[in-house]
């Protein structure tokens, strides 16, 4: 007579499935993708939790207790770690984007400056006498025409002086006892001048100073 043998234990398929789904849920938590943890990871973690309960009901407490505890305790921790990784990745991408934008602006500014330097400046050609007479006739109109504008002033040196900071101040004769002040020349440029010499200076108009026309940022021209 053949004896019929029954297996000692049923395979714990629910417990194994709970392990697999738990691992998948954790992977979803750690993926740096928007919504992968909330919309995919947590539903899978819930299924793993349920399967752990099923394994415990069929095979005893020891068959699914670990999976159940991990889904309750470890999963939130791993989800938090994944969230921090995602936030860090987004922050790094934002910083890189900001750096790239700043670098692009710097390059654009440098290109614009080079282009501006390459374009010759159109200066208003005027003699010292003409400049003085225009200011004497109408200071408001003269400021509108000359102040802050690039000028090319021609005149005869009447005085070579220095200001309170020992920077050169050149006076160009504009008539009897009246002058136009040329400022901004380097010491080397001013040292080469002499009274009575005829010069041409590229300047920026600076309005009037003590009723006489003044300039700034001047350089001598050939």
C-alpha positions as CSV (number, residue, x, y, z in Angstrom):
1,X,0.0,0.0,0.0
2,X,1.4,3.4,-1.0
3,X,1.4,5.9,1.8
4,X,0.2,9.4,1.0
5,X,2.5,12.2,2.3
6,X,1.4,15.7,2.9
7,X,3.8,18.7,2.7
8,X,4.8,20.1,6.1
9,X,4.3,23.7,5.2
10,X,2.7,25.8,2.5
11,X,5.0,28.1,0.5
12,X,4.9,31.7,1.8
13,X,4.1,33.4,-1.5
14,X,2.5,36.4,0.1
15,X,5.5,37.0,2.3
16,X,7.9,36.8,-0.7
17,X,5.6,39.1,-2.8
18,X,5.6,41.6,0.2
19,X,9.4,41.7,0.1
20,X,9.5,42.3,-3.7
21,X,6.9,45.1,-3.6
22,X,8.6,46.7,-0.6
23,X,11.8,46.9,-2.5
24,X,10.1,48.3,-5.5
25,X,8.4,50.9,-3.3
26,X,11.7,52.0,-1.8
27,X,13.2,52.3,-5.3
28,X,10.3,54.6,-6.3
29,X,10.9,56.7,-3.1
30,X,14.5,57.2,-4.0
31,X,14.0,58.0,-7.7
32,X,14.6,61.8,-8.3
33,X,11.4,62.0,-10.3
34,X,8.3,64.2,-9.4
35,X,5.5,62.1,-8.0
36,X,7.3,58.7,-8.2
37,X,7.1,58.3,-4.4
38,X,3.6,59.6,-3.8
39,X,1.8,58.2,-6.8
40,X,3.7,54.9,-7.3
41,X,5.8,54.2,-4.2
42,X,3.1,54.6,-1.5
43,X,0.4,52.5,-3.3
44,X,3.0,49.7,-3.8
45,X,4.0,50.0,-0.1
46,X,0.3,49.7,0.9
47,X,0.0,46.5,-1.2
48,X,3.2,45.2,0.5
49,X,1.7,45.9,3.9
50,X,-1.5,44.0,3.0
51,X,0.4,41.0,1.7
52,X,2.4,41.0,4.9
53,X,-0.8,40.7,6.9
54,X,-2.0,37.9,4.6
55,X,1.3,36.1,5.1
56,X,0.9,36.4,8.9
57,X,-2.7,35.1,8.7
58,X,-1.7,32.0,6.7
59,X,1.7,31.2,8.1
60,X,1.9,32.7,11.5
61,X,3.2,36.0,12.9
62,X,6.8,35.3,11.9
63,X,6.0,35.0,8.2
64,X,5.2,38.6,7.5
65,X,6.0,40.6,10.6
66,X,9.3,42.0,9.4
67,X,7.7,43.2,6.1
68,X,4.8,44.8,7.9
69,X,7.1,46.7,10.3
70,X,9.4,47.8,7.5
71,X,6.5,49.1,5.5
72,X,5.3,51.1,8.6
73,X,8.7,52.3,9.9
74,X,11.4,52.1,7.3
75,X,9.3,53.3,4.3
76,X,8.6,56.8,5.7
77,X,12.3,57.2,6.5
78,X,13.3,56.2,3.0
79,X,10.6,58.4,1.5
80,X,12.0,61.4,3.5
81,X,15.6,60.6,2.2
82,X,14.3,60.4,-1.4
83,X,12.5,63.7,-0.9
84,X,15.7,65.4,0.3
85,X,17.6,63.9,-2.7
86,X,15.0,65.3,-5.1
87,X,15.1,68.7,-3.4
88,X,18.8,68.7,-3.6
89,X,18.8,67.8,-7.3
90,X,16.3,70.5,-8.1
91,X,18.4,73.1,-6.1
92,X,21.6,72.0,-7.9
93,X,19.8,72.4,-11.2
94,X,18.5,75.8,-10.3
95,X,22.0,76.9,-9.2
96,X,23.5,75.7,-12.4
97,X,20.8,77.5,-14.4
98,X,21.5,80.7,-12.5
99,X,25.2,80.4,-13.0
100,X,24.7,79.8,-16.7
101,X,22.4,82.8,-17.0
102,X,24.9,85.0,-15.1
103,X,27.7,83.8,-17.3
104,X,25.6,84.5,-20.4
105,X,24.9,88.0,-19.2
106,X,28.5,88.6,-18.4
107,X,29.5,87.5,-21.9
108,X,26.8,89.7,-23.5
109,X,28.0,92.7,-21.5
110,X,31.6,92.1,-22.5
111,X,30.6,91.7,-26.1
112,X,28.5,94.9,-25.9
113,X,31.4,96.8,-24.4
114,X,33.7,95.6,-27.1
115,X,31.3,96.6,-29.7
116,X,30.9,100.0,-28.1
117,X,34.6,100.4,-28.0
118,X,34.9,99.5,-31.7
119,X,32.3,102.1,-32.7
120,X,34.1,105.5,-33.2
121,X,32.6,108.2,-30.9
122,X,31.1,111.1,-32.8
123,X,32.3,114.2,-30.9
124,X,31.0,117.8,-31.1
125,X,33.8,119.9,-32.5
126,X,33.9,123.3,-30.9
127,X,36.6,125.9,-30.1
128,X,37.1,127.1,-26.6
129,X,35.8,130.6,-27.6
130,X,32.6,129.1,-29.1
131,X,32.0,127.0,-26.0
132,X,32.4,130.0,-23.7
133,X,30.2,132.3,-25.9
134,X,27.4,129.6,-26.1
135,X,27.4,129.4,-22.2
136,X,27.5,133.2,-21.9
137,X,24.5,133.5,-24.3
138,X,22.3,130.8,-22.7
139,X,23.5,128.4,-20.0
140,X,20.4,126.2,-20.2
141,X,20.7,125.8,-24.0
142,X,24.4,125.2,-23.7
143,X,24.0,122.5,-21.1
144,X,21.5,120.7,-23.3
145,X,24.0,120.8,-26.2
146,X,27.3,120.2,-24.4
147,X,26.9,118.8,-20.8
148,X,27.6,115.1,-20.7
149,X,28.3,115.0,-24.4
150,X,31.6,114.0,-26.1
151,X,33.4,117.1,-27.3
152,X,36.4,117.8,-29.3
153,X,37.7,121.2,-28.1
154,X,40.4,123.3,-29.8
155,X,42.1,126.2,-28.1
156,X,45.3,127.9,-26.9
157,X,46.7,127.0,-23.5
158,X,46.6,130.1,-21.2
159,X,47.5,128.4,-17.9
160,X,48.7,125.0,-16.6
161,X,47.7,124.4,-13.0
162,X,46.7,121.6,-10.6
163,X,43.6,121.2,-8.5
164,X,43.4,120.5,-4.7
165,X,44.3,116.8,-5.4
166,X,47.3,117.8,-7.5
167,X,45.6,116.7,-10.7
168,X,46.3,118.7,-13.9
169,X,44.0,121.6,-14.8
170,X,44.5,123.2,-18.2
171,X,43.0,126.6,-19.0
172,X,42.2,127.3,-22.7
173,X,41.9,131.0,-23.6
174,X,38.3,131.8,-24.7
175,X,38.6,135.6,-24.9
176,X,39.9,138.4,-22.7
177,X,40.3,137.1,-19.1
178,X,38.0,134.1,-19.8
179,X,38.9,130.5,-20.1
180,X,37.6,126.9,-20.6
181,X,38.8,124.4,-18.1
182,X,40.3,121.1,-19.4
183,X,40.5,118.4,-16.7
184,X,41.3,114.7,-16.6
185,X,44.6,114.9,-18.5
186,X,47.4,112.7,-17.2
187,X,50.4,114.2,-15.5
188,X,52.5,113.1,-18.5
189,X,50.2,114.8,-21.0
190,X,50.1,118.0,-19.0
191,X,53.9,118.0,-18.5
192,X,54.4,118.3,-22.3
193,X,52.2,121.4,-22.6
194,X,53.3,125.0,-22.6
195,X,51.5,128.3,-22.5
196,X,50.6,129.5,-25.9
197,X,50.5,126.0,-27.5
198,X,47.6,125.1,-29.6
199,X,45.9,121.8,-28.5
200,X,42.9,119.7,-29.3
201,X,41.3,117.7,-26.5
202,X,38.6,115.0,-26.5
203,X,36.5,115.7,-23.4
204,X,33.1,115.2,-21.8
205,X,31.2,118.5,-21.2
206,X,30.7,119.2,-17.5
207,X,28.6,122.4,-17.4
208,X,29.9,125.6,-15.9
209,X,32.3,126.1,-13.0
210,X,32.4,129.6,-11.5
211,X,30.8,130.9,-14.7
212,X,33.4,129.3,-16.9
213,X,32.7,126.2,-19.0
214,X,34.3,123.0,-17.5
215,X,35.0,119.5,-18.9
216,X,36.1,116.2,-17.5
217,X,37.8,112.9,-18.7
218,X,39.9,114.8,-21.2
219,X,42.7,113.3,-23.4
220,X,44.9,115.1,-25.9
221,X,44.3,114.4,-29.6
222,X,46.8,114.7,-32.4
